[in-house]
Amino acid sequence: MDIHRCLTNPSFLASGDPLEIWSHLRRQDPVHWTASSLSFDGFWSLTRYDDLRRVYSDPKSFSSERNGVLLPTTADYEEIRAITSDLTK
């Protein structure tokens, strides 16, 4: 399993089964950095509840304000953005 390729592949994120990846990360690397070869630096994947609570409860320490969270505006990313925005409704 190539975690980097799965986490940066819009098609996998839109239609694949990420449960195996999340389970692996939760066990082996619960706070995982994925470097990107796209037009942004990369991103963190947090897979444990307590880590997420810590980050969300301290926005001053854990902020993307300095670099932002801009993704490339390709059709694949627009599709993912649309799918994830529908999940929050």
N, C-alpha and C positions, 0 to 999 in steps of 0.2 A: 504494500500500500504506500503510495507516494502522497504523503499528507500535504506537502507544499502544492503539488499539482492539483489535488482535489480542492484545497481551500482557495485557490486562485483561478479555478476553472468555472466560469459562469454557468456553463451547461450542467456541470455536476451539481452545483449549488441549487440550480433551478429544478432538476429532475432526478438527481442521484439520491442515494441513501447515506446520509452522513452519520448515522448512529454508530457505525464501527469506528469512524474517525474520532467522534466525540468521546467514546468509551476509552479508546487508546490514549487520547490526550489526557483525559481525566485521571487515568492510572499512571501514565509515564511523564507527562509534561503539562500539568494543569494550567500553567500560565505560559502560553506558547507564542513566540514571535515568529511571524512569517514575513520574510523579506520579499519584496516584490520587484519584478523586472519591468513592471508597468510604470506609469507616470507618477506613482506615489511611492513613498518610502517603504511601506509595509503596514502590518497591523498585528495587534495582539488578539489572541483567542483565550478567553477565560472560560474554564469549563467546570469550575466548582462554585457552588452557591455562596460559600463564605467569602471567596475571593471577589465575586461579583458584588456582594453586599458592601464590602470594603471600598471598592472602586466607586460604586454609585453613591455611597454616603460621604465621599470626600472629593467633590468635583474640583476643589482648588488644587489638590495634589495630582489628581488624575484627570487632566484636561487635554483636549485636542486643540485648544484655542491657538497655541503657538503655530502649529503646522496645519491645522484644519483637518477635515476628513473628506477632502475632495477625491472623488473617483473619476476615472476616465469616462467620458461620455460616449461610450460605444453602444451599439444596439444591445449587446449581451448584458451590459451593466444596467441599461435602462430597463430591460426585462426583469432583472433581479430586483431593482429598486421598486418596480411596480408590484412584484409578487410580495416583497417584504412589507410594503406599505399597506397592502390588502390584509396582511396578517394582523395588523394592529387595530383594525376596525372591528 
